[in-house]
Amino acid sequence: MKIALDVMGFENDISHAIIAARKFKSLHKNVNFVLVGDKNKITKLIKPNEFEIVHADEIISMDTNPLVALRNTKSSMYISIDLVARNICDGVLSAGNSGCYISLVHFLIGTIKNVAKPGFMPFLPTIKKGKYFALVDAGANSTCDGNDLFNFAKIASIYIQNIDNINHPRIGVINIGTEQHKGLEYHHVANDLLLSDKKINYLGFIEPRHLMEDIVEVAVCDGYTGNLVLKSCEGTGKAISHVLKSKFKMPWNYLGAVFSIPALISIKKTFDYENKAGAVVIGVNKPVVKTHGSANKQQFFSAMILLHKIITNNITNKIKKAFSK
């Protein structure tokens, strides 16, 4: 198995990506990484012949326009994706600009037959320790129709069955209410399509406020809504953490802070996304995973675990087979 790893264009030092690759390779002897980026910088951080390197002259920055990225064929992101498109590598991982990444994947690798749009699918924690739900689409498309949502649900269901060994993952469509008449036209179209497919364990409309209560394994929506949900969840978590820290810093709360440490550690572990830091680009012809722009070595490592599962379980071909009928 060979994985293309874009080591450039994210907020942390490239050593985080390389350390994660070294650790993963030590645990999976059959996996080889192709490090794509500035050869001079990479060489300083690895042993001789430790990794294959493909030099890239350019970097896609976080503020690069996707149209510019499509023309920049010498960037590490473009080259990484192209290695998979040309079947040199089996999958690709990057922590770079999300908009450019999805555009390049769509352009170079393309979507599966009968799937109109790719989607971003990250995994978010619930109140039950160790339990996550997949959110799709989380920002790849600003607008989607009912058939897109149906396709996202169908694809995500196959992913969860193979990644988490859940035979009948629960699927819900995010809406402003659970009643059948709520929402816009595309919600109703998606709802009708999902209700008609007996292979999908569809529960109906779900409200965003219940997402972290472990009500579904997959929450489906358009990319605009999904990105708002994702950022709201992340912002709420940071706000709660900030409030707790500020309160416990007050002298009269010191004793309470000491006795609360075990509970706080448990809460942190429950909502820790470092071990689920990869987002799958679903609906495309090859295994593609994206991790956070601020990814550290642990987040890169967890994204590698996800990509390895996708390749090992041959999930992309299973999805192609499902959509060929």
N, C-alpha and C positions, 0 to 999 in steps of 0.2 A: 504494500500500500504506500502510495506517495502523495503527500499533502503539500500544496503550495501555501506558503505562509508569508503574507505581506507584513514585513517588519517595520514599515515606515508609515508616517502620516497620522500617528495618534499622539495623545497628549503626554504620555510617559516616555521614559527612555527605552530605546529598542532592546535593551538588555532584558526587560520583562518578557518579551515575546521569545527571546532566545533561551532564557532560563527555563521557561515553561516547556519549550520544545525538547530541551535536553532531558528534563524530568520525564516527560511523556515517552520519549524514545527509550529511556532506561527501563520503562515498565512494559513497553510494547516493541519487542525486537523486530517485528515485521513492518514497522512504520518508519518511513523515511520522510524527512522534511526537506523541501526546497525553499531556502530562505531567499526572498526577493527584496532587494533594496540596495543601498549604497555598500558596495563590496568592501571598501576601505574601512567603514565603520563596523561592518559585520565581522570581518577577519580579525579585528582586535579583540573580539569577545568570544571567539571559539578556538578550539584546538585544530591543528592541521588535519584536514580531511574529515572533520567531525560531521559537517553538513555540506550538502550541495548548495552552491550559491549561484543565483542568477542576478547579475548586476542590473540596476535600474538607475538611469540618470536623473529622473524627475520624481517628485513627490506630489501626491494629491493632498492639499491642505484641507483643513476643516471648513474653510470658506470658499473653496473652489466650486465654481458653477458646474453642474452635471454636463452641460453642453461643451464646456472647456475640457472636462475629463474625457469625453468621448474622442476628442481630437489628440489628446496627449498619450500617444501610443508607447512612449518611453517611460511612463510612470510605473512605480512598483505595483500599484493596484491594477492597472491595465494588464501588465505582464503576468501577474499572478492569476488573474481570471482567464487570460488567454491560454495559459499552460493547461488549464482544465478543459477549456473549449477545444483544444487540439489533442485531448486525450493523453497528454504527457503526465498529468497528475490526476488523481482520483477525486480530489476535493480541494476547496480553497477556504482560507480563513483570513479575515482582516479586521482591524479595529479602526479603520479610517472613516472618512466622510460617508455617512449612510446614504445620502441622496446620490452621490457619485457611484457608490458601490452598486446600488440597485439598478441604476441606469446602465452601467457597464455589464453587469450580469445579464440584464435583459437583452442588451445589444449583442454581446459576444456568445452567450450560452443559449439564450432564448427560453421561451416557455414551453411546457409540455403540450402536445397536441390536444386541442379542445379546452385548453386553459388560457383565458385571455390575458390575465394579469398575474404577476408574481405578488407575494405578500411577505411582510416581516412577521415572524412569530417568535417573540420572546417568552420567557417563563417567569411568572410572578408568584411570590409566596402567598400562602393563605395563613389563617390563624392556627391551623393544624401543623405542628412541627413536621417538616419534611415533605409537606404536601404543596404542590404548585399547580397553577393553571396556565395554559397557553393562551396568549392573546394574539388574535390575527384578524385583520391586518393592523399593525401597530405603526403605520406611517409610510408604507411604500406607495400607496395611491391616495390622493386626496378625495377622489370620488369612486364609488363602486356601485354596480347595480345588483339586483337580487341574485342573478346567476353567479356573479363573482363571489358573493357571500356563501352561496351553496357550495361552490367549488372549494373555497377556503375550508369550510366545515368538513367536506369529504376528504380533502388532503390531510388536514390536521388530525382527523380521526385515525388515519393510517399511520401517521407519525407517532401518535401517542400509543397506539397498539404495539408498535415495534420498539419504541424507545423506553416506555415505562411498563410494558407488558400488561396493559389494561385492555381487556377484551372488548368491552363496550363503553368507551369513554363518553361521558356525558357532555352534550353539546348545547350551548345556549346562544341566542342572538341578543346582543346588547341593545336595549331600547329604553324609552323613558317610562315604561310601565310593562307589566306582564300581561295585560289584557290584549286579546287578539286584535282589537280595533286600533290600538296605539301605534304610533310611528308613521313613517312615510311610505310611499308606494313600494320602494325597493325592499323595505322590511317585510311587507306583506308578501311580495313575490318570493323572497328567500324563505319565509315561514312556510308557504305552500309547498315549495320544492322540497324542503327538509322533511315536512310531514309526510310527503309522498314516498320518501326513500326509507324503506323499512330496515335497511342495513345500518342506518345512522341512529344512534341513541339520542334523539333530539328531544329536549325538555321544553322548548318554546322560548318566549322572550324572557330576558333577565335584566334586572336593573344594576347599574354600576355599583351601587352601594353594597350589594351583596357578594361582589366578586371574591372578596377575601375570606368568605365564610365557607369555602370548599363546597360550593354548590354545583360546579361543573369542572371538567378537565379542560374544556376548550370554550373560550368566549370569542364569538365572531362579531365583527363590525367592519365598517369602512375605515380606511387608513386615517382619515381626519379625526374621527371619533376615537379610534384606537390610540392615536398619539396623545390626544388630550387625556384619556384614561391613564395611559402609561406615565405621563408627566405628573398627573395629579397624585397618583399612588406614590411616586418617588418623592414628590414635594411634601406630601403629608408625613411620610416616614421621617424625612429630615427635620420637619417642623417639630414633631413629637420628640425626637432625639434632642433637639436644641432646648426645648422647654424643660425636659427632665434634667439635663445637665445644668441648666441655669438655676433650677429650683434646689438641686442637691448641693450646689455650691454655697448656698446660704447657711450660716453657722448653726441656726436652729434646726436644720434638716440633716446635719452630719450623721447623727445616730441612726436616723431613718435610712440614710443612704447606705450605711454599713450593713444593716439587716436586709436591705433590698438587693444587694449585689447578686445573690443567686438567681432571683427573679429577673433582674435586668439582663444577666448573661443569657438566661433562657429565652427572653424576648429577642435579644440580638440574634441568637442562633436561628430562631423561628423566621425572622425576616431578613436573614442574610442571603443576598443574591449572588455572592461570590462563587458559590458552587453551582449556580445555574445562570451563568453570565453570557451564554450564547443565545443568539437569535437566529433561527433558521430562515433562509430565504426560500419560501415554499413555492411550488408550481413551476420550477425551472428544471432544465434537462440534466443538471449535474448537482452533486452535493455542495451546497454553499452555506457557510455560517459566518455571522458577523458578531463581534463582541463590542463592548463599550469603548467609546473614544478615549476614556480615561482608564482603560483596562490595566490591571497590574498582572504580575506573574500568575497568581491564583486564578484570576478571571480568564486569562488566556488558556490556562490548563483545563479549566472546566469547559470552555468552548471546544477545546480539542477532544475532550471526552465525548461531547455531543456529536461532533463531526465524525469521529471514529465509529460511533454507534450507527449513524446514518449510512456510512459506507459499508460497514460489516453486515448490517441487516438488509442491505440492498434495497433500501426504502424507495429511492428514486424510481427504480425499475418497477417496483410494486405499484407505485402511483401511476406510472405510465400505462401499466396493464389495466388498471382500474378505469382509466380514462380512454382507453382504446376501444372499449365496448360501446 
